[in-house]
């Protein structure tokens, strides 16, 4: 569990490395906000294409190899970012992350669903999902406050340092997981699920109404989270904070999200799950509106609420899939591939749309209202899940 957590934390570290350095990369590489928005969404675009094949590979060749490969690819992405010289090379560097990301984000819940029984699943889900948030906190906390001063404002050495950490985490996982059987098969109690493989597995899942609704909610959730996460330091800087202050305050929702991720999945029992999700989505919409205020109590409240809401929807959606009699651990590779494919479509559009709207309007206000509107729509889908469960 610790080795898995470290790999997923490295995922968050590399994922969060560029946002606090946006101002430096944009100046050195001559990038507009629209161009930077497309860069921030580059890896999600690759992820969309590669998530389903990655899910199949995880089911077939096992978690030790695929998670190690994932860690190696995100480390490579970090190295390529450090040597980027223009828009094209930076875009390619970030895109490589999309090759390694699916192995980690799809493989981790499959491993968790297989290792833990129902009584411990919510707790385990919460613990492992703190990892990418902790990784992002580390990048936000150290980029401008520690590494940039240490390296005399050299963002290339800063990004390279994060890549080394990711490579070490992959090596640790490979060593610790050497005794784990591959392919990994869960031995869990409950009704057996026929292990449909290949393209038929995805077709069977897409015929399930609950699966389709969860995919739409995954899209909206990632649209909100990736859009806000990618631009939050710059949103705060445009509101009057300097780069160090913006990086510090951008840590607040991530840090609060760690606590929320530990608590909320444990509270989200099957009977309360959808109601908690409705509350979280309502809070997310409210937080985006509050972030339009450049200072004061409303801004601080918005940051706090964004952390609570933004990190709580994904684990609830994953638990919904794991607990579904027709999905369960046996199909979590395929289901995870679909889940993250749909999610990363939103993950691409979130940063891009916020960047475009910012260039058009000259501020981030319209983009934040777009995030609020997307969360409000997800509330309607969550209400459908409540009604469906009552049938």
Secondary structure, 3 states (H helix, E strand, C coil): CHHHHHHHHHHHHHHCCCHHHHHHHHHHHCCCHHHHHHHHCHHHHHHHHHHHHHHHHHHHHCHHHHHHHHHHHHHHHHHHHHCCCCHHHHHHHHHHHHHHHHHHHHHHHHHHHHHCCHHHHHHHHHHHHHHHHHHHHHHHHHHHHHHHHHCCCCHHHHHHHHHHHHHHHHHHHHHHHHHCCCCCCCCCCCCCCCCCCCHHHHHHHHCCHHHHHHHHHHHHHHHHHHHHHHHHHHHHHHCCCCHHHHHHHHHHHHHHHHHHHHHHHHHCCCCCHHHHHHHHHHHHHHHHHHCCCCCCHHHHHHHHHHHHHHCHHHHHHHHHHHHCCCCCHHHHHHHHHHHHHHHHHHHHHHHHHHHHHHHHHCCCHHHHHHHHHHHHHHHHHHHHHHHHHCC
